[in-house]
Amino acid sequence: MKVIVIGVGRMGTRHAQGLLQVSAIEELVLVDMKEEALENAKNTLGPQSTKKLSFITLGNFLAPPTQADIVID
């Protein structure tokens, strides 16, 4: 399953931490308009993840169509 989290401030990062514990999730895409927020999320989540993680700015996320099973905003 692919899950997208839009907005990775404190709350979005906490959502992502919980989602990383769900075995059915194979890919987690984190989207934010601020590079700094994505960098903070990468530093927080990257070391603990064995799943595929993507960190995308909002502008790049809107360009190509993205398919997902769940989107959290």
C-alpha positions as CSV (number, residue, x, y, z in Angstrom):
1,M,0.0,0.0,0.0
2,K,1.2,3.5,-0.8
3,V,0.4,6.4,1.7
4,I,1.0,10.1,1.1
5,V,1.3,12.5,4.0
6,I,0.9,16.2,3.0
7,G,2.4,18.5,5.5
8,V,5.4,17.2,7.5
9,G,5.6,19.6,10.4
10,R,5.4,18.1,13.9
11,M,2.0,16.5,13.5
12,G,2.7,15.1,10.0
13,T,6.0,13.6,11.1
14,R,4.3,12.0,14.0
15,H,1.7,10.5,11.6
16,A,4.5,9.2,9.5
17,Q,6.3,7.6,12.5
18,G,3.1,5.7,13.3
19,L,2.6,4.7,9.6
20,L,6.1,3.3,9.5
21,Q,4.9,0.7,12.0
22,V,2.1,-0.6,9.8
23,S,3.2,-3.7,8.0
24,A,0.8,-3.2,5.1
25,I,2.4,0.0,4.0
26,E,5.1,-0.5,1.5
27,E,5.8,3.1,0.5
28,L,5.4,6.4,2.4
29,V,5.5,9.7,0.5
30,L,6.0,12.9,2.5
31,V,5.1,16.2,0.9
32,D,5.6,19.7,2.1
33,M,6.1,23.1,0.6
34,K,9.1,23.8,2.8
35,E,12.4,22.2,2.2
36,E,13.3,22.7,5.8
37,A,10.3,20.6,7.0
38,L,11.2,17.8,4.6
39,E,14.8,17.9,5.8
40,N,13.7,17.7,9.4
41,A,11.4,14.8,8.6
42,K,14.2,13.0,6.7
43,N,16.5,13.3,9.7
44,T,13.8,12.1,12.0
45,L,12.4,9.2,10.0
46,G,15.1,8.1,7.7
47,P,17.3,6.2,10.1
48,Q,14.4,4.2,11.5
49,S,12.7,3.1,8.3
50,T,13.1,-0.1,6.3
51,K,10.2,1.1,3.9
52,K,10.5,3.1,0.8
53,L,10.4,6.8,1.8
54,S,10.1,9.7,-0.6
55,F,10.4,13.4,0.3
56,I,8.8,15.7,-2.2
57,T,8.2,19.4,-2.4
58,L,4.6,20.5,-3.0
59,G,5.5,21.9,-6.4
60,N,7.1,18.7,-7.6
61,F,4.2,16.7,-6.2
62,L,1.6,18.6,-8.1
63,A,3.4,18.3,-11.5
64,P,3.0,14.5,-12.3
65,P,-0.1,12.6,-11.3
66,T,0.5,10.5,-8.2
67,Q,-1.5,7.5,-7.3
68,A,-2.0,6.5,-3.7
69,D,-4.1,4.2,-1.5
70,I,-4.4,6.7,1.3
71,V,-3.7,10.5,1.5
72,I,-3.4,12.2,4.9
73,D,-3.6,16.0,4.8
